[in-house]
Amino acid sequence: MAKRKVTIIGAGHVGSHVALSLTFGDAADEIVLVDKDSRKAAAQALDIFDAVSFAQHGTAVRGGDYSDVEDSDVVVISIGMARKPGQDRVQMLDDSIVMCDELLDSLKPYKFPGIMISITNPCDVIAAYLRRGLGLDSRRSWGTGTLLDTARLLRVLSANTGVARSSIQGFTLGEHGESSMIPFSLVRIGGVPYCDFGLDDDEILKEVRAGGWDIVNYKLCTEFGIGRACASMVEAILRDEHKVFPASVSLDGEYGERDVQIGVPCVIGADGIEKIIEVSMTDEEKSEFHNSCDVVRKNTSAAISKGKRGVQ
């Protein structure tokens, strides 16, 4: 039986928590951490491998190098600097593009047969930039997008209604950023339409968007939520779960949009993005979504003009 291998490039807060979460999920047989600082990657891997002693399954965790992408089922990109207090994700673009160009140069000698998931902010823009730079199929290369925003939506709705998160269905869509939107018309809380709860849409959206700010302003990074979110996506691939997640994927006519990579619900399995689900939205929600697409499209164009390899 072939080993299920995951390589995580970027061994900082986020990458290490993706790895830690995966070790307790029994989806991967081998996890490799890669970083420009190879000693840091090896140390993070060793620290996580110690935690395997308390897991039910024996996932191997080690430090590695860029050549590990060649036989990996999934490669997670989590390079980049932590967001600073008061800094939005788009303001991270210049630094992220420089780091991405360095990464693309490092990966150039190696074949990339697996699936790539990008976390680096601004998530939608960088996911598109890396996909172009690596020449990957759009259904085998995407970003975590609004998956973390959706986790925050479930948390906020649960806090406001007293209903368990597991009994709430809904997504945050669009940009992983300030133009994200919530199709409230589709939200169900214990099977009951969201509108029946009398909540304030603007306040809920504001609280969801503020979730990242609240964390960054007081602990200077986010790590646990996004680590588990990305690990869930990886597990869906390795287990071929055909699970629905919002993911930042390239649209080609879906939702009436093209040439933009943005958060929409997708079925994810062993082959990557198996299907983009086109949900029905109200006219107002459609307008909000298209606005978000315009924001991401503009920022992606800026990224391509700034970078040296994103035009491929």
N, C-alpha and C positions, 0 to 999 in steps of 0.2 A: 504493500500500500504506500502510495507516494506521500511524502511528508507535506504538511500544510505549512508553508513558510510565509512569514510577514517581515518585511524590512521597513523600519521606521527611520527616515532621514530627518535628523534634528532631535537631539537627545536632551532638550531642555525640559521645562515644566510640562508642556503639553505632550510632547513625544513620549516622555517617560511614563506619564499617566495612561496614555493609550496602551503602552506595553504592559503596565501593571494590571490594568483592567483585563487585558486579553489573557494574562496568565491564569486568571481565576475563571475563565469562561470555557476552557477545554475546547476551543475551536482551532487554535494554532498549535502545531507540534514544535515549531521553532520560531523565535522572534529575534531579529537582529537589529541592533541599534547602531546607527551610523551618524557621525558628526565630524565637522571640520576639526574639532578637538577630539581626536581619537581616544585619548586617555579618559576624557570625560564620558564618552560613549561606553567604553569598557567598564568604567566604574559604575555608571548607572545600571548597566546590564547585570553586573555582579550583585549590586544591591537588590535589584528586582528578582534575580535568580535565588537569592536567599529567601525571599518571600514565598517562592514555590514550595519550600519545605512545609508550608502550612496550607497548601492547596491540595485538592483531591487528585490532581493530575500533574504529571511531570513535564510541563512545557520547558524546553531548553531555551535559555536566554543568553545571548552573548553580544559582544561588540563585533563590528565587522567593517567592511568598506563598500565603496560604491559598486563594486563588481557583484555584490550580493543581490542586486536587482535582477540579474539575469535568470535566476531560477526561483524568484519569489512569486507567489500567487497574488499577493497584494503588496503594494508599496505605498506607505503613508508619508506625505511631505509635511513636516511641521517645523520648518526652518523659520527664522525671523526673530525680531526683537519683541519683547513684551510691550503691550500697549501702555502708554504713560497716562497718568491721571489727566483728564481734560483733552486727551488726544483721540479723535475719532479714527475709524479704521482706514478711511481714505488718506488721511495724513501720514499713514505708514507706507504709502505706495512707493515713494522714491527709494527708501531703504530696502523695501521688499524686492523691487525690481533688480537692484544691484545684487542682492543675495541670490535671486533666482537665476540671473545670468551666470553667476559663479557656479551654481549647482548644475545648470545645463551644460556648461563646459566640462564639469567633472563627470557627468553621465554620458557624454558624447561617445566614448569608446565602447559602451555596453549596449547590448540588446535589451529591450524593455518589453517582455512578452506578457507580463501580468497586468493587473488592474491598478490604477493610481487613484488615490484619494488625497486631495490637498486640503490643508487646514489653514495655511498661512494667510494672514490678512493683508489687504482687503480680500476676503475669501473668494468671492465670485470672480473678481478681476484676475487674481493670481492663478486660480484654477484654469481659467481660459488661457492665460499667458503660458503656463507650463504645458498645457495640452498642445498648444500650437508649437511651442519650442521643441517638444519631444515627438511631434508628429503622431500623436495617439488618436485612436478612434474615439469619437465623442461618447460612445456608450461604454467605454472602458476607462474613462478618465473624467473625474468630476470633483466637486468640492463638497465639504460638509454643509455649506450653505446655511439654510435656516433650520437645520436640525436642532441646534442649541437654542435658537429662538423659540422653537416649538416646545422644547423642554421647559423653558421659562414660562411659556403660555400655560402649559398644564399646571405648573406650580402656582401661578397667579390665579387661575380659575379655581383651583382646588381651595386656595386660601380664602377666596371670596364667596365660595358656595358651600364649603364643608364636605364636598364630594371627593372621594378618592381619585387621584390622578388616573388610575387604571380604568376608571369609569367615564373618563372624559375623552372625546374624540374631536380633534381639530388640528390645524396646521397654521404656522406662520409661513408666509410665502414671500417671494421677491428677493430683494437684496439682504444679505447678512449685514445690516447696517441701518442707517437712519431712515431709509425709505421703505423698510420692511412693512408688510401689510398682513392683516388677519381677515380672511373671509369668514366673518362672524355668521353669515347665513348658513354655513356648513357645520358649525360647531354644535355638538350634542353633548349634553351633560347628563349622564345616566339615561341616555336615550331621549331626553327632553331637549327641544330646541333652546339654544342659548338665549334667544329673545324673551323666553318665558321667565328668566331670572331677574329681569329689570336692572341689569348692570349697565354701567356707562362705558360705551365702546371706546371713547377717547381715553378714559382713565385706564382701562385695561391695556390698550395699546401702549400708552405712555409708561405704564409699570413694566410691561414686557421689554420695551426698548431700554428702559433704565436699568434692567437687571445686570447687564454687563458693566455699566458705569459704576453701580453700587459696589461691585466686586473689585474692579480695577482701582477705584479711588481709595479703597481701604486696605487692600492686600497686594496691589500693584501687578496683579496678573490674574487670569482665569486659567484653570487647569483641570479640576476634577470633573466638571460638567462636560466640557468638550472632550476630555479624555474618554469618558464613558460613552459619549455620543458616537465618536468615531469608532470606538471598539465595537459598538453594536452594529455599525455598518459592515465592518470587517467580518464579524461573525456571520452576518447574513450572507455574505459571499462564500465564506469557507464552508458553511453548512447548507448552502443552496436553499435558503429559506423562502425566497420569493416574498420578501417582506416589504411593506410600503414605508418609505421614509421620504421626507422632503430633502432633496439634494440639489446642489447647484450644477445643473446639466445644460449642455448646449441645445438651444431650441432651433428647430428647423421647420417652422410653420405652426407648431403647437401654440395654442393660445393666441394665434395670429402674430407671432413674434419670430424673428430670425436674427442670426448674428448676435446673439447674446447668451451668456451663460448665467443662469439665475435659478433660485430655489423654487422648485415645483415638486409635487408628490410623484415618486417613482417606485416601481417594483424592482427590487434589487435581489439578485441571486448569483449563482456561480459565474454566469456570463457577464455580469456587470449590471448596467441599466437595461432591464428586460423590457420595460414599458414606461413611457411617460403618461401619467394619468391626467387627463384634462377634466378638471372639476368644473361644475357650473357655478358661476358667480353672478351677483347682481351687477347692474351697469356701473354703479359706484365702485364696487370692488374691482371690476375690470379696469376702470380708469386708474385706480390706485396701483394695480399691478403693472399696467403699461407705463405709468410714470416711473415706477421702480426700475423697469427694464431700460428706460431711457437714461436713468442715472448710471446704471451699470455699464451700458453701452458706451456712454461718454467717457467713463473712467477707464474702460478697457482700451479704447482708442488712444487715450493719453498714455497708458502703460506701454502699448506697442510702439508709440513714437519715442518714448523714453529709453526703451530697452534695445538691446543689440541682436536678440535672436527670436523675439516674440512674433516676428512677421512670417515665420515659416508656416 
